[in-house]
Structure formats: C-alpha cells, structure tokens
Amino acid sequence: MVGNKFLTLLSNMFTNLNLTDMETCYKGVRRDVLERIKIEENRFGFEPEITAKVSKLNVVIFEIGSATTAAPTAEGKKIGWKDGFRALWAILKYNLR
C-alpha cells in the first residue's frame, strides 16, 4: 500500500494530475484517444505509461470510484519489489521524454 501511494504521488507530480490510485488496473479510454498512443509496456509498466501518455494529450481525465475488498495474501497478486521498480522506471521514462 505504501509503495502504491508513493508511485501515485510521483506520477501525479510528473503529470500534474490528482489521481488517487494511478496503479489501478481498470482504465477506460476512448478509442480515438487510445489510437493516438503507442503502448510499449506490459505488466507493471503499463499503468504509469498510459497515465503519462494520456496526460500529455488534450483530453479530460477523471476518476470514478470503485469499491473493492482486499484479497487475502494467499489469494492476492504476487507483486514483488522488482515490479515496483519497473513501475518507478516507467514513470520516469514516459514523463521525462
């Protein structure tokens, strides 16, 4: 949770957005907007990449809240520190170029 908050804060600083959870997997993007973006990442670089690239376009971005409950650790995703560093790298890569 702390890592997610940090990555969201860093992404918000670079994109000048005020998202509450940049790393959420659910993203709705209009087709005409998505066609203007070349997606390069998979796995944990996708969220920072798409957030950075959409923020550079002249489109309105907004969040819709979703209610979730955390899965028990045994059932949850197996996200490791390497995934966090990949997301950090993607934030820097797609916002500084």
Residue pairs with C-beta under 8 A, 6 or more apart in sequence:
3 84
4 21
4 23
7 22
7 23
7 48
7 84
7 87
7 88
7 91
8 19
8 20
8 21
8 22
8 23
10 88
10 91
11 17
11 19
11 22
11 48
11 51
11 52
11 91
11 95
12 18
12 19
12 22
14 52
14 91
14 95
14 96
15 51
15 52
15 55
15 95
16 55
17 51
17 55
17 61
19 51
19 61
19 63
20 63
21 63
22 47
22 48
22 51
23 44
23 47
23 87
24 47
24 66
25 47
26 66
27 47
27 50
29 50
29 54
30 59
33 54
33 57
33 59
36 57
37 50
37 53
37 54
37 57
39 46
39 49
39 50
40 49
41 48
41 49
41 90
43 83
43 86
44 79
44 83
44 84
44 86
44 87
44 90
45 86
45 87
45 89
45 90
46 90
47 87
47 90
48 87
48 90
48 91
48 94
49 90
49 93
49 94
52 90
52 91
52 94
52 95
53 94
54 61
55 61
70 76
71 77
